[in-house]
Amino acid sequence: MHVVGIAGRFQANPKEAHLQEIKRIFKYLQGTQNYGLWYPRDIDLRLHAYTNENWAGKLGRKHG
């Protein structure tokens, strides 16, 4: 997922090297078609997600 995000930065003006990397991503994905996570239907599944991203550069700064 990380490499796809990096490749996405160059979608407006891709170079040949970027296109080669995209081909490598697709080649990798082709080999993972049967991968997945399977959960029984009768369990109580709760998803918890956490992040430490600093999207706007404001986290950790003192305001005022």
C-alpha positions as semicolon CSV with decimal commas, in nm:
position;residue;x (nm);y (nm);z (nm)
1;M;0,000;0,000;0,000
2;H;0,284;0,236;0,080
3;V;0,448;0,197;-0,260
4;V;0,116;0,257;-0,437
5;G;0,081;0,584;-0,246
6;I;0,429;0,688;-0,347
7;A;0,364;0,598;-0,711
8;G;0,043;0,802;-0,700
9;R;0,244;1,117;-0,639
10;F;0,373;1,098;-0,994
11;Q;0,048;1,030;-1,178
12;A;0,025;1,383;-1,320
13;N;0,371;1,366;-1,480
14;P;0,501;1,007;-1,483
15;K;0,843;0,919;-1,617
16;E;0,942;0,584;-1,768
17;A;1,088;0,473;-1,434
18;H;0,751;0,533;-1,264
19;L;0,569;0,329;-1,526
20;Q;0,815;0,042;-1,476
21;E;0,745;0,050;-1,102
22;I;0,369;0,040;-1,164
23;K;0,424;-0,269;-1,380
24;R;0,617;-0,427;-1,092
25;I;0,327;-0,351;-0,855
26;F;0,078;-0,517;-1,090
27;K;0,308;-0,818;-1,133
28;Y;0,323;-0,854;-0,756
29;L;-0,053;-0,819;-0,720
30;Q;-0,114;-1,081;-0,986
31;G;0,065;-1,334;-0,765
32;T;-0,147;-1,248;-0,460
33;Q;-0,498;-1,295;-0,603
34;N;-0,571;-1,588;-0,374
35;Y;-0,453;-1,414;-0,057
36;G;-0,707;-1,286;0,188
37;L;-0,841;-1,285;0,540
38;W;-1,129;-1,513;0,625
39;Y;-1,344;-1,477;0,935
40;P;-1,620;-1,711;1,053
41;R;-1,966;-1,558;1,037
42;D;-2,054;-1,648;1,395
43;I;-1,790;-1,436;1,570
44;D;-1,825;-1,085;1,709
45;L;-1,577;-0,894;1,497
46;R;-1,488;-0,538;1,594
47;L;-1,239;-0,334;1,399
48;H;-1,012;-0,096;1,588
49;A;-0,783;0,138;1,399
50;Y;-0,514;0,374;1,520
51;T;-0,296;0,624;1,343
52;N;-0,015;0,860;1,424
53;E;-0,027;1,054;1,098
54;N;0,033;1,426;1,104
55;W;-0,153;1,531;0,790
56;A;-0,156;1,905;0,842
57;G;0,157;1,936;1,053
58;K;-0,049;2,059;1,348
59;L;-0,023;1,766;1,586
60;G;0,216;1,826;1,869
61;R;0,232;2,201;1,815
62;K;0,130;2,444;2,082
63;H;-0,139;2,680;1,964
64;G;-0,191;3,024;2,097
